[in-house]
Every structure is written in structure tokens, then in C-alpha cells.
């Protein structure tokens, strides 16, 4: 029991059984109190608010409150305990997923995000933080089955916790899990970083970087509730299927208030109807396009050449062109958005008329100035001088008019690059334009040049290494007055425009000053699996170190070479073998083979789900088929990888293909099976 060894109830002495019985009684009491809190919240009546708006708002708040108080009988309300000694006396705190109090307001369970809980994650014999004893609990279907004690003030702590290892390796359903009960000190420091700090996490596979980002979002909402309730928190993930599954993680951490988006849904400025050649897509993602677009927008502001004439009554008031040019130059120099500056011009012109009226002996007031600003002559003059724009019109003109593009790109893009951007057969109107995925970031850039994009309080960006500079700019402007948590792995960059440097990426996000944290201790991916996958690193990410597997369990790795005739049977056999144990099974295959593989599993009577780029299944199943292109960020207890060579070949170049395979090979928590007919890459074939 001492020094970190787990004590299961089945083999325990009487004192151990008594300890577990007392702790289980505390858990039962906590569940009773949570039920009381939920029932109390459910009885509150939002209709008694003073008005309809307040009633609706209160109703939403109460619904969110009731949802946050739901209990999951499959797990426990607390996973640890600390006994502390302070000047105020000895206290015991049970640390769990959310705060639970009794009817007197005293804590029964403290939220893992509360300041007192920091010691549970960070206390050590060298720095006990006032903790005399730290206790971790083993759990099975909502019941406490074991416990593990560390007496920190006596210098006794464990380097290898059996309960921590069991929790990490515990079979789960679905391709995402939370780490709240297993957070390590270096992860906790990231999670609890101040709201004003923008953090970039370089995390190798299995280091928990995605889970750390989600826990950070939950901690920020807890610690800066009033501020972030107003400004909002957004998680940007790589695909819809990924978001569907992380959506279950945050509620389990006590949070239901986080927005989710993919880069595609975030930048949905129109319908994607075409696909760019790779070289063109890379060019459209280049940060130089930002200046091209800036020129294209502001070049539409004309030069005043004619006098403005404003008839009013029997008089005509004239504003000379040179005065108007001064006003236009002043507005352009202010640095405000195009549309905002344009909206100010009518008032500037009306002010000139107002001054002339005053000099003639009139006494006009602000209402007169507003009337002049809205008059037909002023409106027509402004429309001609400073036209209203929309993003689609700006980009349509650039891509269909060689002269317009040449003017905006002069000194920025080469003639060949300009030719790549021009449409061979332009559509007749902007509404008929065949926009591509890369165009969405350009449209977003133009939209921000015209009207400022609203900023959120905090944005968590996962798999950031895969975004182009223009996409990174789009994410960054959504946190222009807030902060960022950026998660990724340079080695897992699987787009032709993947970043080679976090310094560059953070610059495009608007955060050149940031904190870079490297996570290299692999808690999820077992040693045999990560060592196998890491053989690819020298060929695809020279100089980048492999993660260090810290689990005692090395996991299982099986390579199954086969031929074309036996390939299908070998895959089915591997899947059947993987389903003989509890836990999730992911079958990761080349995108082009997913449909056929699903049909084969169905014909063999193997129930399964299927994750596609734009959605996941409505419910978690033990077996999920995953296209290789969207495997990033997901994890399964056991993984069957089908035909690595085809996964590599599906990418536009060899480096990207190897990086995609590296991602695919590092999705397993316990066991990896690779079934192949074609030769593996030479580095993987090494014995």
C-alpha cells in the first residue's frame, strides 16, 4: 500500500477493506449530493423572470446548469484524494471531475480545476505543497476497486503508478478519451497557464497534447468564467469526425460551453465546387497573398477629381475635390477596415457643408449634418469614389482580370505565379465562380479587410502544423484580442503546405511572442509501437526526436505480410482477433478502400461504424473504419492498419505520404497490427 503499490480489495486485509468501504461510502454520499443539486436546479422556474428576454436567457442558463450536473454511473465522481496540513489545520479533499457540495455548502468533491487540486497533480517528495498523502483510486464500472497511497512528506512516491498505468490502458469506447485522472505535472502546467498566455505545444504521438488542449479549455472556462462567458472559447479541429468525438470529452470535464469548428466550417464563405492543383493550392496558402488582397481592396478607393455639389433649398453648397482628397487620405491612413472608413466619409463631406452653412450665418445642428450625409448627391458621390465591396467580388475580379491581378501583385508574385492564379475560363459572374477550398481562406482575408472579424476570448487550435499561412491568419484573427493554445507535431504535417517551424506558424497566427512547450513523454502509444513508427522520422522530419515511451507495458506489434488472394481474409482475421478483448478497435485504411472494406466486414457479420471526413456515427461502436486521411487526433485500444504502401501513395509527395503513415501507425494504445501485400518502406522492414 505504501510507496505507490496498488491495493486491490480482493486481496486486501481487513484494514484495506475498511479503507475502500469508507471511500465507497463517501462516493455514494457524493452521488446523493449531486442528485440533490441537480433536482434543486431542475425545480427552478425561468418563467418568473421579469421579461421574456430574461426568461429565455435564464432558461438557457438553467438548462446548462442541469446538464452539467448529470452523473455517469459508469465512472466515479472523484479519482483521487489529498490530505493536507496547513496552519489552519488538517484537511482532506477528494478531487474529481466537478464540484459537489452538501446541503450546507461544504465541499464533498472539489473540481479538478480548483486551485487546491493543483497539488494533486504537481506535489512531489521534493516539493510536497503541503500534501501529506496523495491517494489514487482504481475504478471498475463506477465502483472503487483499489487504491494507491503516496506519503509525500515521508519522501515516498512512485515513479510507476500501477493505477495510473491501468487507467491509461483501460479499454474505452470511441476514438477519444480524457486524461483528467492521469494528468502529469508537465501537462498540468500547460493546462493551468494564465489566460493571457498564448502557448504552442509541440507534442509527439501519445503525449496527450490534444487532451491537454481540451483540459486547458475547460480550466480556462472555470477560472475565467465571467470573461469567457462573454467572449467565448472555440476549439478548431482537423475534421468533423474528430469534433464529434471530442464533443464527449469536455462535458465529462464539467464543461458544455465550448464551440467546435473545423477549418472548413470556420471559413465557409461559399460553396466549394472545384479543387486546385497542389502547386496552386500551396500558392493560395502563401502569406504573400495577404498583401496582394490588401492592395486589391484599397486600390478600389478612387481619387476625387470633381467638386461635390449639394443642393439644399435655394442654395447649392460645394466641396472642392482637394478637400475631399484630404479626407480620403486621412481615412485610409487611420488603419480602420475598408467598410468602416467608407461609412465615415459621408459624415466628413457633410461636415464641410455644415461649416459653409455656419459661415453664411445659418445655425445647423447635428440633424442637418446627418440629413446632408444621407442625401442623394453625397450618397452618389461616395458610391462612385469609394465603392461598396464584398469578398467574392474582390476575389472574382482578381482571378478573372489579368490587369487587376498584375496591379495588386506587382513586386510580390512572379508572372508565372500570377498565371497560376488566373482562371483559364472565368465564370460569367461571381455567383457562378467555382471556388476551391484554398479560396475560402482568401475570402476570409478579404472579409476581414472589409469588416473586422469578431475576436473570441480563447481559441484552441489542434493539428496546427497542417494549416497554410493564410489559414493560420484566419484562425489568429479570431483571437486577436484573446489568447491561443496551439497544438501540433511538425512530424505529423500531412499537407503540402505543412509548416516547418513553430516560429513561422505562430507568426502567421499573430503571436510571435509565445511560450513553446515540448511534450515528448509518450503515455498513450506503447513502446513497441512508437519505436516501430519512429523509424520513419529520419526520412520525413530529420532532427526531430522520437517520443519516449514511459509505460511499463510495451504493447503488442504484429506485422502480417500476405498476398492479393489472402489479403481480405487476413484483414478479417486481424479484426476478429482484435475484438476478442474489451475496448475500441480502429481499422485504418487508404481512403479509396474504405467502402470496400466496410462491405467486406458487413458480409462477414462484423458490426462496425465508419468515420468519414464530414461526420462520425451517431454512437460509438467497438469497431470503427477510419480513412487514413482523417485518423489524426484519434486513438483506439487496438488498431489494424491496412496496406501502408497505398496510404503513402495517396499523398501528393513521398514526404507527406510517410508523415501520413507515421500518424496512422501511432493511433494504438495497446496493440498494432499491420496487414500488407505490397512491401513496407525499407526503414520499417528492418528487423
Secondary structure, DSSP 8 states (H G I E B T S, - for coil): -GGG--EEGGG--HHHHHHHHHHHHHHHHHHHHHHHHHHHHHH--GGGSSSHHHHHHHHHHHHHHHHHT---TTS-SEEEEEEEEETTEEEEEEEESS-EE-TTS-EEEEETTSGGGHHHHH--SSS-TTEEEEEEEEEETTEEEEEEEEEGGGT---SS-HHHHHHHHS--SSS----TTT--HHHHHHHT--TT--EEEEE-TTS-HHHHHHHHHHHHHHHTHHHHHHH-EEEEES-HHHHHHHHHHHHHTT----EEEEHHHHT-SS-------HHHHHHHTSTHHHHHHHHHHHTTB----S-EEEEETTEEEEE-HHHHHHHHHHHHHTT--HHHHHHHHHHHHHHHHHHHHHHTT----HHHHHHHHTSHHHHHHHHHHB----HHHHHHHHHH-HHHHHHHHTTTS-HHHHHHHS-SS--SSGGG----HHHHHHHHHHHHHHS-----SEEEESSGGGS-HHHHHHHHHTTTTSEEEEEE-GGG--STT--S-HHHHHHHTT-SS-EEEEE-EESSS-HHHHHHHGGGHHHHSTT----EE--S---EEEEEE--HHHHHHHHHHHHHHHTTSSS-EEEEE-GGGHHHHHHHHHHTT---EEEBTTB--SS--SEEEEEGGG-TT--EEEEEEE-HHHHHHTSSSHHHHHHHHHHHHT-EEEEEEEEESS---HHHH--
